[in-house]
Amino acid sequence: MPPPPRRGASRRRLRAAVLGTPAGDGLPERARRPLEAVAGIVLDASPHLLVVGTTGDDGRGTETRFAMSEATPVWHGGRGGLAALRPGRNVIVRPKDTGLRADGDVPEATALDASLSAPSIVSRGAVGAERVWVDVCRVAGTILACRRDAVDVDMGPHRGRTRVAVPPRALERVLVRHPRLEPGYLIDVICVRSSDGPRAVRPGTSQPGYRADDLAAPEIAAPVPGVLRGTATWFGGLRDGPGVDGEGATDGAAYPAVDSEGDAGGCADAPSGCVAFPYLSLGSEIVVHNECAGRAAPVPVVECGCTAARFCDRCVDCGASPRGRIVELTPAAFVGLGGDLETGCFNAAVRPGAPSLTPEAAAAAAAAAPGRTAEGTASW
C-alpha cells in the first residue's frame, strides 16, 4: 500500500531537514516586511476596542486587542461601520505599521468562544487597527448555471461547488465587468457571508473573454523565468470558524502549477495556464512581492491553484500587470502584504525555489549527485 500523501506542514519539515534552513529569506532588495494581519472571530467590540480570538496550531487560543476609532474603516459589503463588528462574526484585521505586542500568558483569562475549543489563552497587547474586513469571502470559478438571482459556480476540485446569490444592486456592478453570465464562462466576485451562503457584492476582477475550457497555453518551448510577474489574488472565506481555506492555514498560497505526479499534491486535469510556470509541490515556499505596496514575504504553498490557472487576466492596482494569475493567497497573507480584499488583486512578482543549502547539505547533495552543483538563492 503506498504511503498517504504528506500534508504541507509535514512536507516543509522534511524538506528543511534534507536541504537545511535558508541562509537568507530571499526577499527583494528594499522590500518591506509584511504586516501581521489577524484572521479570527470577534469576541468583543466597542467604539474604542476590538477583541479578536484565534486558535494556533498548538490548540492555544489567542486574544488580540485592536484600538479602534470612528475613523477606522470597517468593510462589510461596503462601509459597514463599527456596528458590523458583532461577536461571532469572522474578521480580517490589518494593524497599523507598528507590529503586535505580546503581554504574555494570562492563566486566569476567560475562555474564548466555544467554537475555538482552546484549552488556554495568550493575550496580546492592543495596537491600532488600520482596516477591518467582516465576513468577507470570494467565489471564483466556472459558471455552471445562472438563475434569476443566483449563479452556480464550480470552484475547482479542492473547493467544490457553491451557489452565490447576486442581488439586483450587486448585479448591475457585476455585469459591468462580467457581461457574460453564461455556463462555461469564468466568474470572480467578492462576497459577504450570510446564513444562506455567499452573497455577491462586487466583481473581483474583469471577466476573461474566453470560455473556461478555451485558454491558450504557452508554447511548450517557452522559457520559464526565475521570477514570475503577473496578478496575485486571494481565495477562501467560505468555511465556518476562525480558520480559512487551504488546510486551515492562516498564511498560505495556492500555486497554479503544483505537480500532479506522486504525492506532490497537484491536480491531474489542471490547465497549464497562460504563463510558463515551474512545477512545485505542496509544502514548497515561494516569495511573493507586492509591487504596488512594496511588501514581500515567503509564503508556503498549501493548495493547488488550478482555478487561478484558468484566469489569464491583468491587475491594474498600480499600472497594468502582465497577463496571468501567478498566485492566490489566503486572506491574511494577502492583507499582510498590503492588499485590500475588496480590490481583489495586486501586481506581484513571485520567486519559486528551494531554500539555500547549508554547507553541510550542499556537500551531501554534491556527494549524492556527482557532477551537479547546489546553487544558492539569486537576488532580484
N, C-alpha and C positions, 0 to 999 in steps of 0.2 A: 504494500500500500504506500503511495507517495506521501511525503510529509505534507502537513497542511500549510497553506500559504502564510508567510510571516507578515504580521501587520507592520505598519510603517515604523512605529517606535522601536520594535524589536529589530527590524532591518537596519535602522540607523545605528543602534548599539553594536550590532555585529560588524557593520561597515567601519565604524570608528575603531573597533578592536583590531581589525585587519590593517586598515590604512593609516591609523593614527588620527589624532585630532588635528585640525587645521593649524598651521603656524600663524596664519592671519585670517581675518574673516573675509578677505577678498572684496571688500567694499570699494566702490569707485572713489577716486580722489575727490576730496572736498564734499563728499556726500554727508548729509546729516543723518543722525541715528533716528530710528522710528520713535514715535510716541507710544507710551504703554497704554493702549486702548483697553477698555474693560468691557467684556460681554457678560451679562448676567441678568438677574431678576431684581426688580425694585422691591426693597424691603420696607423702606420708609422714604417719604419725601415731604419737604416743606419749602416755603419760598426761599429759604437760605441754605438748605442741606438736602442732598440726595444720598441715600444709603443703598448700595448695590451688593447683592450676595452672589458668590460664585462658588464652585467646587473644583478643587485641584485634582491632579492625577492621583494624589495620595489619599483622596477622600476627605481632606480637611476643608472646611468651609472658610471663606474669606469675606469679611465685610470691608468694602471700600467706600469711604465717605468723600463726597464731592461738594465743594462750596458752590452754591447756586445764587443767581440774582435774576431779576426780571428781564435782564438783557441777554441771558443765556439762551441761545437758540435751541428749541426743542422741536424735533420733527416727528409728526405723527400723521403721515399722509399730507403733509404741508406744515404750516405753522401751528403746532399743537399747543404750545404754552405749557406752563407748569401743571395745569390741570390734567394733562395727559399722563403724568407720572404716577399712575395708580399702582399700589402694591400688587405684585404678582405678574406685572407686565414685563416682557423682555426688553432690555435696553442695550445699546452700544454707546459707550461714553468715551469721548476723546478728551483727555485732560489738557490743560494749558501746558505750554512747553517748560514745565518746572520739575517734572518727574513725580513719582508717587513715593510717599514717605511711609515707612512701616513703624507702627507703635509697638510691635511685639505681640507676644501671646496674651490672650485675655482668658484666663482659666475659668472665670466665673461668668462669662458672657452668656447672654440669652441665646437660645437655639435659633438657627436660621429657619427660614420657611421649610416646611416639612418635605417639599419636593426636592430639597437639596440633599437630604439624608446625610448630613455632615456630623461626624462624631465630635468635632472640635472646631473652634473658630479662631482665626487670626484677624485682628483688627488693624486696619491701615489708616494712617493719618489723612485728614481731608486736604485735598488740593482743589484748585479751581477747575470747573468743567468748561471746556471750550465749546463743546457741542454735544447734543444728546439725540439719539435716534430711538424711537419707541416702536416696538412690534414691526420692524421693517423686515421685508423678505423680498425675494426675487424669483421670477419664473422665466426661464429661457429654454427654448427647445423648438420642436417641430409641431406645428398645428395639426391636430388630429380631426377636430370637428369644431364648428362655430355655431353657437346658439344665439338666441336673441340678446342675452345679456351675459354670456359667458363663453369661454374658449377652453377646449380640452387640449392639453399640451403634453407631448412626450418629451420628458427632460433628459432622457438617456437611460442606459441600463443601471446606473448607480443610484439614480434619483427617482426613477419611476415616472408615473403619470399623475397629473393633477388637473383639476378644473379651476380656472381663475375667473372670478367674477369681474366684469367690466361695466361699471355703472355708466349711465349716459354722460355724466360730466367728464369722466375719465376717457370715454370712448372718443370724444372729439379730439383730445390731446393725442391719444394713441394712433388714431387714423392719420394724423399729420405726418407721423414718421413710420407708420406701419400701414400703408394704404391697402395691402393685400392680405386681409384676414381670411385666408382660404386654406383648406387642408393641403399639406405638403410644403407650405412656406414657413419660414422661421419667425418667431416672436420673442421679444425680450421686454419684460415690463417690471417696473418697480412696484411693489405691493405693500399693503398693510395686512397683518394677520387679523383674522376675525374668527368667530365661532363657527362660521360657515366655510372657512377656508381662506385662501389668499384673495385679496380684493385689489385690483389694479388701480394705481393712482396716476402713473405717468409712464411713458416709454423709457426703457433703459438705454437704448441706442436706436439708430435708424435701422429699418428692416433691409437686409440684403435683397437685391432684386431678383435673385435666382431661387429655384426650389432647393430644398434641403439636400436632395439627392443629386444635384447638378453642380456640385462645387468643382471648380477647375483645380486640379492638384499641380504642384510644382513639377518641373521636369525631373526625371529620375537622376540625371547627372548634375542637378543644381547643387552648388556648393553649400555646405552647412556652415553658417557663420559662427564664430566663437561667442558673439554677443547678439542675441535676438532683439529686434526692435519692433514694436507694434503696440497693441492695446492690452491693458490689464483691466479686468473687470472683477466682480465679486459674485459669490454664489452662496446660497443657503438661507437659513432663517425660517424654513417651513416647519421644522420639528419643534415639539413642545420641550419645555425645560430650558435651563440656562445654557446648555451647550449649543453648538452649531453643527451644520452638516460637515461631513468629512472626518469620519471616525471619532466624532466628538471633539476634534481638535479646536483650540481657540485660534492659534496661528498655524495656517497651513495653506497649501496651494493645490489646485487641480491643474495638472500639466497635460497639454493636448497630445503628447507623444509618449505615453507610457508603454513600454514594451509588452507585447502580449505573449511572449514566449516564457515558458516555465512559470515561476511564481512571481514574476516581476509586477503583476497586477494590472496589466493593460487589457483593453477590450479587443477581441479578435476582429470585430467588424468596425472598428473605429476608422473614420475617414482620415486621410493624410493631411487635410487642411491645405491652406494656400501658402504656407510658409515651410521652408525646409528645416525641420526640427531634428536635433539629435535625440535618440531614444534614451529614456531614463527608466528607472523603476521606482515603485513606492519606497519611501524612505530616503530617496536621494534629496540633496539640498541644492536649491537654486538661490541666487542672489537677485533680488528684484529692486530696481531703481526707479522711483517715481521721478521722471524727468521734468515734471511740472512743479512739484513741491521740493524737489532736491533731496528727498529722503531715500535711504536704501537699507535693506536688511536681508540676511539669509533666512529662507523660508523652507520648511520641509514639504516634500510632495506627499500628500495624503490621499489623493484620488486621481483617477484617470479623467482627464478633461476632454473626453470625446465630444461633448456638446459644444465646447468652445471651438473645437477644430472645424465645426461647420460654419462658423461666422467669419467671413472674410470682409470685415468692416474696418472703419477707422475711428479713432477717438480724436476729438477736436478740443480737448480740455485746454491745451496751450499750443495751438497750431495743429495741423493735421498729422497724425501718426502714420507710419507705413501700414499697409493693409494686413489684417490678421490678428486674431486674439492669441496672444502668446502665453497667457497665464490667467487663471481665475483664482482669486484669493478668498479666504474666509473673511467675513465682515470685519472682525477685529484687526486682522492683518492689513486689510485694505484701508481702514480708518487710521491705523497707526502710521502708515506710510504717507498720510496726508490726503487720502481720497475722501470725497464726500459721497455717501451711499446713494443719495438721490440723484447725483450727477451720473453715476453708473460706471465710469471708466476714468483712467488717466493714461497718458502717454508713458510707455515703460520701456526700459532696457532690462533684459533678463540674461544672466550668465549661468548656464547649466555647467555642472562639473563636479568632480570629486574634490575633497579637501586635499590640501597639500600634504605630502607624505612626510612623516618624521624621518630623520636619518636612518633609524633602525628599520622602519618599514620599507624605506626605499632600498636599503641593502637587501632585505629579504625578498622584495619584489624582483630586484635585479638577478638574484641567485635563482629564483624560481623561473624566470623568463630570460635566459641569456639573449643578448642582442637587442633588448628593449631597455629604454631608459625611462625613469619616472620623472616627470616634469612637475614643477610647482605651479602655482596659480598665476596666471597672466594678469597684468593690470589693464584697466580700461578707462 
